Amino acid sequence: PPLFRYVASHQLQTNTDRMASDMQYARSVAISDGQTISFAATGSGYTATNLISGQVIRDVDFDEGLALEADTTVRLYPWGMADDAVFSLSSAAGTYQLSLLPTGIVEVAIQ
């Protein structure tokens, strides 16, 4: 049992870190390309898409057993700002909260 808890906890942390990194990457693409990027998260994963070209920048499915509490879509703007939102990613091991601030910075906290 302790090994299963460790694996579940590691899986949750890894997926949370990947999502935070992908949000930051989408922000950097928005700035470098001078175009708005949509970051749409659902219960099973997320997609980052260039709104003008339709190009998908990231398309990720969460590992089995992980889920986002609510579907949320935000925009990352070419000037570095973003729509603010809170994403709660959870599994049997717990919940991590990702906060996308209006400044475009992503903060991660354990709930």
C-alpha positions in Angstrom: 0.0 0.0 0.0 2.7 2.6 0.7 4.2 2.0 -2.7 0.8 2.6 -4.4 0.3 5.8 -2.5 3.8 7.0 -3.5 3.1 6.1 -7.2 -0.3 7.9 -7.1 1.3 11.0 -5.4 4.1 11.1 -7.9 1.7 10.8 -10.8 -0.4 13.7 -9.5 2.7 15.9 -8.9 4.1 15.0 -12.4 0.9 15.8 -14.2 0.5 19.1 -12.2 4.1 20.2 -13.0 3.6 19.3 -16.7 0.4 21.3 -16.9 2.0 24.3 -15.2 5.0 24.1 -17.6 2.7 23.9 -20.6 0.8 27.0 -19.5 4.0 28.9 -19.2 5.1 27.5 -22.6 1.8 28.6 -24.2 2.4 32.1 -22.7 5.8 32.3 -24.2 4.5 31.2 -27.6 1.8 33.9 -27.3 4.4 36.5 -26.6 6.9 35.4 -29.3 4.3 34.9 -32.0 2.3 38.0 -31.1 -0.9 36.0 -31.1 -3.5 35.0 -28.5 -3.4 31.4 -27.3 -6.4 29.5 -25.8 -5.7 27.1 -23.0 -8.7 24.8 -22.6 -8.7 22.3 -19.7 -11.3 19.6 -19.3 -11.8 16.8 -16.8 -9.5 14.5 -18.8 -6.8 16.8 -20.2 -6.0 20.1 -21.8 -5.3 21.7 -25.2 -3.4 24.9 -26.0 -4.3 26.3 -29.4 -3.3 29.4 -31.4 -6.7 31.2 -31.9 -5.7 32.8 -35.2 -4.0 29.9 -37.0 -5.8 27.1 -35.2 -2.5 25.3 -34.6 -2.6 23.0 -31.6 0.5 23.7 -29.5 -0.2 21.2 -26.8 -2.8 18.4 -26.5 -2.4 16.3 -23.3 -4.5 13.7 -21.7 -4.2 13.2 -17.9 -3.0 9.9 -16.6 -5.7 7.5 -15.5 -7.2 8.3 -12.1 -6.6 12.1 -12.4 -9.3 14.6 -13.1 -9.8 18.4 -13.2 -12.6 19.6 -11.0 -14.1 21.9 -13.6 -13.7 22.6 -17.3 -11.9 26.0 -17.7 -10.8 27.9 -20.8 -8.4 30.9 -20.5 -6.6 33.1 -23.0 -2.9 34.0 -22.9 -2.3 37.3 -24.6 0.7 38.5 -26.7 1.6 41.2 -24.2 2.2 38.5 -21.5 -1.1 38.8 -19.5 -3.7 36.1 -19.1 -7.2 35.5 -18.0 -7.0 34.5 -14.3 -8.3 31.1 -13.3 -7.8 28.3 -10.8 -7.4 24.7 -11.9 -7.8 21.9 -9.3 -6.2 18.6 -10.4 -7.0 15.7 -8.1 -6.6 12.0 -7.6 -6.9 9.5 -4.8 -3.5 10.9 -3.6 -4.8 14.5 -3.1 -5.4 17.7 -4.9 -3.0 20.3 -6.4 -4.2 23.8 -7.3 -2.8 25.7 -10.2 -3.5 29.4 -10.2 -3.0 31.3 -13.5 -2.6 35.0 -12.4 -3.6 37.9 -14.6 0.2 38.6 -15.0 0.5 35.2 -16.8 2.4 33.7 -13.9 1.4 30.1 -12.8 1.5 29.3 -9.1 1.1 25.7 -7.8 -0.1 24.8 -4.3 -1.1 21.6 -2.5 -4.6 21.7 -1.1 
